[in-house]
Amino acid sequence: MFPDPSSRSAELFARAAAVMPGANTRHMVTFGPYVVYGDHGEGCRLTDVDGNVYLDWINNFSTQIHGYGFEPVLEAVRAQIEKMICCILPSEPEVELAELICSRMPGVEQVRFANSGTEAVMVAIKGARGLTGRSKIAKAEGGYHGQFDLVEASFLPTPDNWGPDDRPAAPPFGRGTPKSLLDQVVVIPFNNVEATIARLEENASELACVIIDPIPARLGFTPATLDYLMAIRDFCTRNGSLLIFDEVFCNRAGYHGAQGRLGVTPDMTVMGKIIGGGFPIGAIGGLRSAMSVFDNLAGPLRVSHSGTFTANPISMAAGVAAMKHLTPQAFDQLERQGDRFRAGLTQKMNAAGLEMRANGVASMTSLQFFREPALNYREFHRRSGDNYLQRMRALHRAMLNEGVLMATRGVMIGSTAMSDADIDETIERAGRALAAFAALPNAA
Ligand SMILES: Cc1ncc(COP(=O)(O)O)c(C=O)c1O
């Protein structure tokens, strides 16, 4: 049972606390009173250092789309390691992965690689600024685009700092964020066409780009509406600002990415996670016209993009192997199983008498403490209630004790390693966890 003070995980956590602030290097995946330490994985199951086995419904926040020990990725990585880990020259797998991505994504005619989603977002914004000569960016309220202060403006805002509904403020996430930086961020209300276009028009002459995650995890995977995306697309075209889709997470919404699924083509697309086959990666793709800003063969260099480990051959080779197995049939399976999962969870939520919702798209699911879908950050925040984090922590623990690993904010991510039997087993286990959770004081 978690927590167990005599466990190996508790011991490792105590050792880590002595040498690492907060005993971690990854705030988003920590929980209390200590964190379970992973040891090995097979298929969709992960075993911790105490031998507890979990059905893994995080898959490292999406990167392990084929689960653990996926032989084609292991083979490709073994072969690449034997040949060359890294060198100063580009490698063939880089070209192969670029070709694969460009052949699938409607808005990606050319692509460049980075080491993480955060880095790719930074480079895309730099590119948009270089192309337009403008400095401001617009982002949706509550949107997550990685770990740097510019895009962290209005990440997890609260009623005391979020400003009017139709003119959201840009509160800093970290103390000491320069005001001059926050002045460069125009925050738009997700899925509110009128207020968003008014905000964009007000800042039109200074706007380099609008960056938006069209199926945001933080908003429980409720997609942006087609009207909303089309209105922003139209504004960007008229205004010469770049429309950037952040598909670091939601790229797994389909074979042609979220943009293929939703039917709107951005100028640039930021990717990461699944395209690296479980290894560190990020990518900036886009239409030729947008990507030309990085073209140092065409004339003087306008925007620089490099990095010691950029396009490292291991990530490239793993990415090629993983993506080749992400066929249209694989996406169909993920979609069908996602629907089966959410339907099963909904039944269990109802059986436990909980006012909850299993929301999501394809293999991305979010457990929510309300029944009607929330269309924007404020609805999600208000409906989740004041004790949201406390309740989510309790549910997370109940799941852990039933052998189901989910993210601390109720995000659950599937993989191709799961069979229908694994889905059904998870639903049964989750059902017991939900019932245990429902029996706790303050659960409802
Ligand atoms: C939408 C989105 N953008 C950017 C990032 C940052 O990617 P990374 O963690 O690889 O830096 C993430 C990571 O979860 C993400 O979900």
The ligand as an SDF file (V2000), in Angstrom:
LIG
                    3D

 16 16  0  0  0  0  0  0  0  0999 V2000
    1.5750   21.3580  -25.1970 C   0  0  0  0  0  0  0  0  0  0  0  0
    2.9850   21.2280  -24.6910 C   0  0  0  0  0  0  0  0  0  0  0  0
    3.9120   22.0940  -25.1180 N   0  0  0  0  0  0  0  0  0  0  0  0
    5.1890   22.0210  -24.7160 C   0  0  0  0  0  0  0  0  0  0  0  0
    5.5950   21.0570  -23.8300 C   0  0  0  0  0  0  0  0  0  0  0  0
    7.0180   20.9930  -23.3740 C   0  0  0  0  0  0  0  0  0  0  0  0
    7.6450   19.8570  -23.8640 O   0  0  0  0  0  0  0  0  0  0  0  0
    8.9280   19.2440  -23.1050 P   0  0  0  0  0  0  0  0  0  0  0  0
    8.4500   18.7300  -21.7920 O   0  0  0  0  0  0  0  0  0  0  0  0
    9.4340   18.1840  -24.0290 O   0  0  0  0  0  0  0  0  0  0  0  0
    9.8900   20.3780  -22.9420 O   0  0  0  0  0  0  0  0  0  0  0  0
    4.6600   20.1290  -23.3540 C   0  0  0  0  0  0  0  0  0  0  0  0
    5.0440   19.0880  -22.3880 C   0  0  0  0  0  0  0  0  0  0  0  0
    4.2640   18.4400  -21.7540 O   0  0  0  0  0  0  0  0  0  0  0  0
    3.3250   20.2160  -23.7940 C   0  0  0  0  0  0  0  0  0  0  0  0
    2.3920   19.3640  -23.3560 O   0  0  0  0  0  0  0  0  0  0  0  0
  1  2  1  0
  2  3  1  0
  2 15  2  0
  3  4  2  0
  4  5  1  0
  5  6  1  0
  5 12  2  0
  6  7  1  0
  7  8  1  0
  8  9  2  0
  8 10  1  0
  8 11  1  0
 12 13  1  0
 12 15  1  0
 13 14  2  0
 15 16  1  0
M  END
$$$$
